[in-house]
Amino acid sequence: MYKDEFNLTSDMILEKSFKIDTRGYRLKEVDQFLDLIIQDYEHFYTIIRNLEKEKEDNLEQIINLKQEIRNLKTNVEIVKAAPTPNQPGVNLDVLRRLSRLEKVIYGKDKEEEEEE
C-alpha cells in the first residue's frame, strides 16, 4: 500500500556501506543517508497519525451504528407487540367507531330533513 512512498527499505539500511576516508566514514555520505532515514520516519509517523485518526472515526461510526441497530430492534419489537388490523378485537373496535360515526352523521341528517 505505502511500499513505493518510502526512500529506503530495511534491507537497504542494513546493507548500506559507507566509503572510508582517512578519518573514518565520509560525513557527507552519512548525513545524506541519515536525511533519507529521517524523511522516511516522518512519513511513517504521518501515516500512523492518519491511520489512528481513521481508526477513531471508524470506532465512533461503529458505536453510532450499533446504537441505531438497538433502536431499530426496539422499534421492531414495539411494532410486533402492537395489535394489527387483522386481529378480531381491532376490527370490532373499528366497526363500533364507524357505527357511532354513522349514527351521528345520519342522525343529524334525518333531524335536519324533519325540520324542513
Distance bins in CASP14 RR format, pairs under 12 A and 6 or more apart:
PFRMAT RR
TARGET T0000
AUTHOR 0000-0000-0000
RMODE 2
METHOD distances of the structure
MODEL  1
1 47 0 0 0 0 1 0 0 0 0 0 0
1 51 0 0 0 0 0 1 0 0 0 0 0
2 9 0 0 0 0 0 1 0 0 0 0 0
2 40 0 0 0 0 0 1 0 0 0 0 0
2 43 0 0 0 0 1 0 0 0 0 0 0
2 44 0 0 0 0 1 0 0 0 0 0 0
2 46 0 0 0 0 0 1 0 0 0 0 0
2 47 1 0 0 1 0 0 0 0 0 0 0
2 48 0 0 0 0 0 1 0 0 0 0 0
2 50 0 0 0 0 0 1 0 0 0 0 0
2 51 0 0 0 0 0 1 0 0 0 0 0
3 9 0 0 0 0 1 0 0 0 0 0 0
3 40 0 0 0 0 0 1 0 0 0 0 0
3 47 0 0 0 0 0 1 0 0 0 0 0
4 43 0 0 0 0 0 1 0 0 0 0 0
5 39 0 0 0 0 0 1 0 0 0 0 0
5 40 0 0 0 0 1 0 0 0 0 0 0
5 42 0 0 0 0 0 1 0 0 0 0 0
5 43 1 0 0 1 0 0 0 0 0 0 0
5 44 0 0 0 0 1 0 0 0 0 0 0
5 46 0 0 0 0 0 1 0 0 0 0 0
5 47 0 0 0 0 1 0 0 0 0 0 0
6 12 0 0 0 0 1 0 0 0 0 0 0
6 13 0 0 0 0 0 1 0 0 0 0 0
6 36 0 0 0 0 1 0 0 0 0 0 0
6 37 0 0 0 0 0 1 0 0 0 0 0
6 39 0 0 0 0 1 0 0 0 0 0 0
6 40 1 0 1 0 0 0 0 0 0 0 0
6 41 0 0 0 0 1 0 0 0 0 0 0
6 42 0 0 0 0 0 1 0 0 0 0 0
6 43 1 0 0 1 0 0 0 0 0 0 0
6 44 1 0 0 1 0 0 0 0 0 0 0
6 46 0 0 0 0 0 1 0 0 0 0 0
6 47 0 0 0 0 1 0 0 0 0 0 0
7 13 0 0 0 0 0 1 0 0 0 0 0
7 16 0 0 0 0 0 1 0 0 0 0 0
7 32 0 0 0 0 0 1 0 0 0 0 0
7 33 0 0 0 0 1 0 0 0 0 0 0
7 34 0 0 0 0 0 1 0 0 0 0 0
7 35 0 0 0 0 1 0 0 0 0 0 0
7 36 1 0 1 0 0 0 0 0 0 0 0
7 37 0 0 0 0 1 0 0 0 0 0 0
7 38 0 0 0 0 1 0 0 0 0 0 0
7 39 1 0 1 0 0 0 0 0 0 0 0
7 40 1 0 1 0 0 0 0 0 0 0 0
7 41 0 0 0 0 0 1 0 0 0 0 0
7 42 0 0 0 0 0 1 0 0 0 0 0
7 43 0 0 0 0 1 0 0 0 0 0 0
7 44 0 0 0 0 0 1 0 0 0 0 0
8 14 0 0 0 0 1 0 0 0 0 0 0
8 15 0 0 0 0 0 1 0 0 0 0 0
8 16 0 0 0 0 1 0 0 0 0 0 0
8 32 0 0 0 0 0 1 0 0 0 0 0
8 33 0 0 0 0 1 0 0 0 0 0 0
8 34 0 0 0 0 0 1 0 0 0 0 0
8 35 0 0 0 0 0 1 0 0 0 0 0
8 36 1 0 1 0 0 0 0 0 0 0 0
8 37 1 0 0 1 0 0 0 0 0 0 0
8 38 0 0 0 0 0 1 0 0 0 0 0
8 39 0 0 0 0 1 0 0 0 0 0 0
8 40 1 0 1 0 0 0 0 0 0 0 0
8 41 0 0 0 0 0 1 0 0 0 0 0
8 43 0 0 0 0 0 1 0 0 0 0 0
8 44 0 0 0 0 0 1 0 0 0 0 0
9 15 0 0 0 0 1 0 0 0 0 0 0
9 16 0 0 0 0 0 1 0 0 0 0 0
9 36 0 0 0 0 0 1 0 0 0 0 0
9 37 0 0 0 0 0 1 0 0 0 0 0
9 40 0 0 0 0 1 0 0 0 0 0 0
10 16 0 0 0 0 0 1 0 0 0 0 0
10 37 0 0 0 0 0 1 0 0 0 0 0
10 40 0 0 0 0 0 1 0 0 0 0 0
10 44 0 0 0 0 0 1 0 0 0 0 0
12 33 0 0 0 0 1 0 0 0 0 0 0
12 36 0 0 0 0 1 0 0 0 0 0 0
12 37 0 0 0 0 1 0 0 0 0 0 0
12 40 0 0 0 0 0 1 0 0 0 0 0
13 33 0 0 0 0 1 0 0 0 0 0 0
13 34 0 0 0 0 0 1 0 0 0 0 0
13 36 0 0 0 0 1 0 0 0 0 0 0
13 37 1 0 0 1 0 0 0 0 0 0 0
13 40 0 0 0 0 1 0 0 0 0 0 0
13 41 0 0 0 0 0 1 0 0 0 0 0
15 33 0 0 0 0 0 1 0 0 0 0 0
16 25 0 0 0 0 0 1 0 0 0 0 0
16 29 0 0 0 0 1 0 0 0 0 0 0
16 30 0 0 0 0 1 0 0 0 0 0 0
16 32 0 0 0 0 0 1 0 0 0 0 0
16 33 1 0 0 1 0 0 0 0 0 0 0
16 34 0 0 0 0 0 1 0 0 0 0 0
16 36 0 0 0 0 1 0 0 0 0 0 0
16 37 0 0 0 0 1 0 0 0 0 0 0
17 25 0 0 0 0 1 0 0 0 0 0 0
17 26 0 0 0 0 0 1 0 0 0 0 0
17 29 0 0 0 0 1 0 0 0 0 0 0
17 30 0 0 0 0 0 1 0 0 0 0 0
17 33 0 0 0 0 0 1 0 0 0 0 0
18 24 0 0 0 0 1 0 0 0 0 0 0
18 25 1 0 1 0 0 0 0 0 0 0 0
18 26 1 0 0 1 0 0 0 0 0 0 0
18 27 0 0 0 0 1 0 0 0 0 0 0
18 28 0 0 0 0 0 1 0 0 0 0 0
18 29 1 0 1 0 0 0 0 0 0 0 0
18 30 1 0 1 0 0 0 0 0 0 0 0
18 31 0 0 0 0 0 1 0 0 0 0 0
18 32 0 0 0 0 0 1 0 0 0 0 0
18 33 1 0 0 1 0 0 0 0 0 0 0
18 34 0 0 0 0 0 1 0 0 0 0 0
19 25 1 0 0 1 0 0 0 0 0 0 0
19 26 1 0 1 0 0 0 0 0 0 0 0
19 27 0 0 0 0 0 1 0 0 0 0 0
19 28 0 0 0 0 0 1 0 0 0 0 0
19 29 1 0 0 1 0 0 0 0 0 0 0
19 30 0 0 0 0 1 0 0 0 0 0 0
19 33 0 0 0 0 0 1 0 0 0 0 0
20 26 1 0 0 1 0 0 0 0 0 0 0
20 27 0 0 0 0 0 1 0 0 0 0 0
20 29 0 0 0 0 0 1 0 0 0 0 0
20 30 0 0 0 0 0 1 0 0 0 0 0
21 27 0 0 0 0 1 0 0 0 0 0 0
21 28 0 0 0 0 1 0 0 0 0 0 0
21 29 0 0 0 0 1 0 0 0 0 0 0
21 30 0 0 0 0 0 1 0 0 0 0 0
24 30 0 0 0 0 1 0 0 0 0 0 0
25 31 0 0 0 0 0 1 0 0 0 0 0
25 32 0 0 0 0 0 1 0 0 0 0 0
25 33 0 0 0 0 1 0 0 0 0 0 0
25 34 0 0 0 0 0 1 0 0 0 0 0
26 32 0 0 0 0 1 0 0 0 0 0 0
26 33 0 0 0 0 0 1 0 0 0 0 0
27 33 0 0 0 0 0 1 0 0 0 0 0
27 34 0 0 0 0 0 1 0 0 0 0 0
28 34 0 0 0 0 0 1 0 0 0 0 0
28 35 0 0 0 0 0 1 0 0 0 0 0
29 35 0 0 0 0 0 1 0 0 0 0 0
29 36 0 0 0 0 0 1 0 0 0 0 0
30 36 0 0 0 0 0 1 0 0 0 0 0
30 37 0 0 0 0 0 1 0 0 0 0 0
31 37 0 0 0 0 0 1 0 0 0 0 0
31 38 0 0 0 0 0 1 0 0 0 0 0
32 38 0 0 0 0 0 1 0 0 0 0 0
32 39 0 0 0 0 0 1 0 0 0 0 0
33 39 0 0 0 0 0 1 0 0 0 0 0
33 40 0 0 0 0 0 1 0 0 0 0 0
34 40 0 0 0 0 0 1 0 0 0 0 0
34 41 0 0 0 0 0 1 0 0 0 0 0
35 41 0 0 0 0 0 1 0 0 0 0 0
35 42 0 0 0 0 0 1 0 0 0 0 0
36 42 0 0 0 0 0 1 0 0 0 0 0
36 43 0 0 0 0 0 1 0 0 0 0 0
37 43 0 0 0 0 0 1 0 0 0 0 0
37 44 0 0 0 0 0 1 0 0 0 0 0
38 44 0 0 0 0 0 1 0 0 0 0 0
38 45 0 0 0 0 0 1 0 0 0 0 0
39 45 0 0 0 0 0 1 0 0 0 0 0
39 46 0 0 0 0 0 1 0 0 0 0 0
40 46 0 0 0 0 0 1 0 0 0 0 0
40 47 0 0 0 0 0 1 0 0 0 0 0
41 47 0 0 0 0 0 1 0 0 0 0 0
41 48 0 0 0 0 0 1 0 0 0 0 0
42 48 0 0 0 0 0 1 0 0 0 0 0
42 49 0 0 0 0 0 1 0 0 0 0 0
43 49 0 0 0 0 0 1 0 0 0 0 0
43 50 0 0 0 0 0 1 0 0 0 0 0
44 50 0 0 0 0 0 1 0 0 0 0 0
44 51 0 0 0 0 0 1 0 0 0 0 0
45 51 0 0 0 0 0 1 0 0 0 0 0
45 52 0 0 0 0 0 1 0 0 0 0 0
46 52 0 0 0 0 0 1 0 0 0 0 0
46 53 0 0 0 0 0 1 0 0 0 0 0
47 53 0 0 0 0 0 1 0 0 0 0 0
47 54 0 0 0 0 0 1 0 0 0 0 0
48 54 0 0 0 0 0 1 0 0 0 0 0
48 55 0 0 0 0 0 1 0 0 0 0 0
49 55 0 0 0 0 0 1 0 0 0 0 0
49 56 0 0 0 0 0 1 0 0 0 0 0
50 56 0 0 0 0 0 1 0 0 0 0 0
50 57 0 0 0 0 0 1 0 0 0 0 0
51 57 0 0 0 0 0 1 0 0 0 0 0
51 58 0 0 0 0 0 1 0 0 0 0 0
52 58 0 0 0 0 0 1 0 0 0 0 0
52 59 0 0 0 0 0 1 0 0 0 0 0
53 59 0 0 0 0 0 1 0 0 0 0 0
53 60 0 0 0 0 0 1 0 0 0 0 0
54 60 0 0 0 0 0 1 0 0 0 0 0
54 61 0 0 0 0 0 1 0 0 0 0 0
55 61 0 0 0 0 0 1 0 0 0 0 0
55 62 0 0 0 0 0 1 0 0 0 0 0
56 62 0 0 0 0 0 1 0 0 0 0 0
56 63 0 0 0 0 0 1 0 0 0 0 0
57 63 0 0 0 0 0 1 0 0 0 0 0
57 64 0 0 0 0 0 1 0 0 0 0 0
58 64 0 0 0 0 0 1 0 0 0 0 0
58 65 0 0 0 0 0 1 0 0 0 0 0
59 65 0 0 0 0 0 1 0 0 0 0 0
59 66 0 0 0 0 0 1 0 0 0 0 0
60 66 0 0 0 0 0 1 0 0 0 0 0
60 67 0 0 0 0 0 1 0 0 0 0 0
61 67 0 0 0 0 0 1 0 0 0 0 0
61 68 0 0 0 0 0 1 0 0 0 0 0
62 68 0 0 0 0 0 1 0 0 0 0 0
62 69 0 0 0 0 0 1 0 0 0 0 0
63 69 0 0 0 0 0 1 0 0 0 0 0
63 70 0 0 0 0 0 1 0 0 0 0 0
64 70 0 0 0 0 0 1 0 0 0 0 0
64 71 0 0 0 0 0 1 0 0 0 0 0
65 71 0 0 0 0 0 1 0 0 0 0 0
65 72 0 0 0 0 0 1 0 0 0 0 0
66 72 0 0 0 0 0 1 0 0 0 0 0
66 73 0 0 0 0 0 1 0 0 0 0 0
67 73 0 0 0 0 0 1 0 0 0 0 0
67 74 0 0 0 0 0 1 0 0 0 0 0
68 74 0 0 0 0 0 1 0 0 0 0 0
68 75 0 0 0 0 0 1 0 0 0 0 0
69 75 0 0 0 0 0 1 0 0 0 0 0
69 76 0 0 0 0 0 1 0 0 0 0 0
70 76 0 0 0 0 0 1 0 0 0 0 0
70 77 0 0 0 0 0 1 0 0 0 0 0
71 77 0 0 0 0 0 1 0 0 0 0 0
71 78 0 0 0 0 0 1 0 0 0 0 0
72 78 0 0 0 0 0 1 0 0 0 0 0
72 79 0 0 0 0 0 1 0 0 0 0 0
73 79 0 0 0 0 0 1 0 0 0 0 0
73 80 0 0 0 0 0 1 0 0 0 0 0
74 80 0 0 0 0 0 1 0 0 0 0 0
74 81 0 0 0 0 0 1 0 0 0 0 0
75 81 0 0 0 0 0 1 0 0 0 0 0
75 82 0 0 0 0 0 1 0 0 0 0 0
76 82 0 0 0 0 0 1 0 0 0 0 0
82 90 0 0 0 0 1 0 0 0 0 0 0
83 89 1 0 0 1 0 0 0 0 0 0 0
83 90 1 0 1 0 0 0 0 0 0 0 0
83 91 0 0 0 0 0 1 0 0 0 0 0
83 92 0 0 0 0 0 1 0 0 0 0 0
83 93 0 0 0 0 1 0 0 0 0 0 0
83 94 0 0 0 0 0 1 0 0 0 0 0
84 90 1 0 0 1 0 0 0 0 0 0 0
84 91 0 0 0 0 0 1 0 0 0 0 0
85 91 1 0 0 1 0 0 0 0 0 0 0
85 92 0 0 0 0 0 1 0 0 0 0 0
85 93 0 0 0 0 0 1 0 0 0 0 0
85 94 1 0 0 1 0 0 0 0 0 0 0
85 95 0 0 0 0 0 1 0 0 0 0 0
86 94 0 0 0 0 0 1 0 0 0 0 0
87 93 0 0 0 0 1 0 0 0 0 0 0
87 94 0 0 0 0 0 1 0 0 0 0 0
88 94 0 0 0 0 0 1 0 0 0 0 0
88 95 0 0 0 0 0 1 0 0 0 0 0
89 95 0 0 0 0 1 0 0 0 0 0 0
89 96 0 0 0 0 1 0 0 0 0 0 0
90 96 0 0 0 0 0 1 0 0 0 0 0
90 97 0 0 0 0 0 1 0 0 0 0 0
91 97 0 0 0 0 0 1 0 0 0 0 0
91 98 0 0 0 0 0 1 0 0 0 0 0
92 98 0 0 0 0 0 1 0 0 0 0 0
92 99 0 0 0 0 0 1 0 0 0 0 0
93 99 0 0 0 0 0 1 0 0 0 0 0
93 100 0 0 0 0 0 1 0 0 0 0 0
94 100 0 0 0 0 0 1 0 0 0 0 0
94 101 0 0 0 0 0 1 0 0 0 0 0
95 101 0 0 0 0 0 1 0 0 0 0 0
95 102 0 0 0 0 0 1 0 0 0 0 0
96 102 0 0 0 0 0 1 0 0 0 0 0
96 103 0 0 0 0 0 1 0 0 0 0 0
97 103 0 0 0 0 0 1 0 0 0 0 0
97 104 0 0 0 0 0 1 0 0 0 0 0
98 104 0 0 0 0 0 1 0 0 0 0 0
98 105 0 0 0 0 0 1 0 0 0 0 0
98 106 0 0 0 0 0 1 0 0 0 0 0
99 105 0 0 0 0 0 1 0 0 0 0 0
99 106 0 0 0 0 0 1 0 0 0 0 0
100 106 0 0 0 0 0 1 0 0 0 0 0
100 107 0 0 0 0 0 1 0 0 0 0 0
101 107 0 0 0 0 0 1 0 0 0 0 0
101 108 0 0 0 0 0 1 0 0 0 0 0
102 108 0 0 0 0 0 1 0 0 0 0 0
102 109 0 0 0 0 0 1 0 0 0 0 0
102 110 0 0 0 0 0 1 0 0 0 0 0
103 109 0 0 0 0 0 1 0 0 0 0 0
103 110 0 0 0 0 0 1 0 0 0 0 0
103 111 0 0 0 0 0 1 0 0 0 0 0
104 110 0 0 0 0 0 1 0 0 0 0 0
104 111 0 0 0 0 0 1 0 0 0 0 0
105 111 0 0 0 0 0 1 0 0 0 0 0
105 112 0 0 0 0 0 1 0 0 0 0 0
106 112 0 0 0 0 0 1 0 0 0 0 0
106 113 0 0 0 0 0 1 0 0 0 0 0
107 113 0 0 0 0 1 0 0 0 0 0 0
107 114 0 0 0 0 0 1 0 0 0 0 0
108 114 0 0 0 0 0 1 0 0 0 0 0
108 115 0 0 0 0 0 1 0 0 0 0 0
109 115 0 0 0 0 0 1 0 0 0 0 0
109 116 0 0 0 0 0 1 0 0 0 0 0
110 116 0 0 0 0 0 1 0 0 0 0 0
END
